């Protein structure tokens, strides 16, 4: 928690930092993520979406809280569990659903699906199907910013699984040596597929690994919107002022399985329920109500609006256009200028 | 109105293959602030093969960036930088080391445009010193063109002359998609005429280095020079060999090769990569599937690398890849109806 002893305003960081409208919009995005993923799951169950998907239900505070200090010029790289990041960075759910339904109207014109969802115009360089794939790419985006004299920073989202990939270590080292404006945000949801961090990772907290790369490292309650905004916000400010990278570890939990094939043989019902009781959206809603940012009725209105937007998004996607079969090799290379 | 104009054709002078590459990079760095060079020991050391040479003195350490020995990380940084506005030229110290970076090359650079439905572009150039002949043995001598040529989204080129080394590197730099350029280490010191200024050699276009009527040899990189030496030898016997310099592994210039085989009726593919499942297999299959098939009057021949790693012993090393006498023998047998 922030040290407020000398601050006359001892309200939580998020409350004293952001305008009410911005906080309400954050709550809206968290609900939008939750309802979007439930809608995607439902569409999958009905056979409207094929393939697989990795849901981040339960991790909404990490996605939205981390992006609070970003502008549209800032970049993110995301993961296979990336729907939340996409919405947090400003994507519209109707184009996301269109992508999931494989339609031309989708963000990737139906070529990427859930695992490669991106919105480059908003600075989301894309989800990634390879664990750790986005880490060096994020460092490259930060290099481009620094080299070209821009002011944008890059948040690199990755999971606890990626922290044992070589790419993690190479990326953190290069970012530190070159003092690049990148923030490594590890969403530690305790399991890389079925393997717990206790069984996979030599350090107790992944943020400890920051020491090896001479950068600040912090572990925070990733289901606490306020804690996430405070920690990542400080790292964003540090990056933007040219002081280099940071590693933030958001401790969180995915309520659903790893993907649609998960039979949940590695977690207990009690463990899952204990995390559901730490629902990040409910905690944030309560924070806003307790500080008189909104009342219960307005919170319900925000939630209902998210539900309506998701329902409309699904209808938009259903009515979308299928790609032409003859276009199977389109987009492999840049198209010749007419 | 009669306005006298003097259009000076760009002059040319003799440069080495390495100097031609350096000149190309120098021009690019001068012309475009988005261009940066990245790689291991490319700065003050000048590159393991002295290709970047003194560029760091001219352009500084920000634009001629030594990376840590982190091939995966370094290549990925180049990919991310290309995705967001830079035009990086990434040097692998040896092409063998690109194995450490295959994830970023094959899964990321090659696929990002497609996965994102055309909404992203990765204009990165990756330079790869390849080939055998230096006595560096199995992990520093491979010819991996076919590995990269198998990946949609990549373009793969192999210059055999100083002129093409510069022209293909500048073409790669102008390309909006990732291009892999295989530079043959044994050609770095080769001299040749190189035009001054900015010019490009088209990617995907082969060059006929010698015209002939009896046999077509399709060769790449250093094998072009061995094929030309073989053609000289064979000419003494009255055998007329057409030598095609492939230049581009992906995309392959179908038109030039098919037209040549239709003319000569015989095809020998000569390449340094391992023979099986290599570039020669692709060219052979392409001819077998094309209208040139009916013009063949002898079986297609492939001369490629041995089914073994590159050995250390110098005589074994030579034996592991095609050499001029072997090309001569192969063509003689083919023309003599002994195949």
Interface residues (C-beta under 8 A of the other chain):
Chain A: X75 X77 X106 X107 X108 X109 X110 X111 X112 X116 X118 X120 X125 X126 X128 X129 X130 X133 X135 X136 X137 X138 X139 X140 X141 X142 X143 X144 X145 X147 X148 X150 X166 X167 X169 X170 X171 X173 X174 X177 X178 X329 X330 X331 X332 X333 X334 X335
Chain B: X33 X34 X36 X62 X63 X65 X67 X68 X70 X72 X73 X74 X75 X76 X77 X78 X79 X80 X81 X82 X83 X84 X85 X86 X88 X103 X104 X107 X108 X112 X113 X114 X115 X116 X117 X118 X119 X120 X121 X152 X153 X155 X175 X176 X177
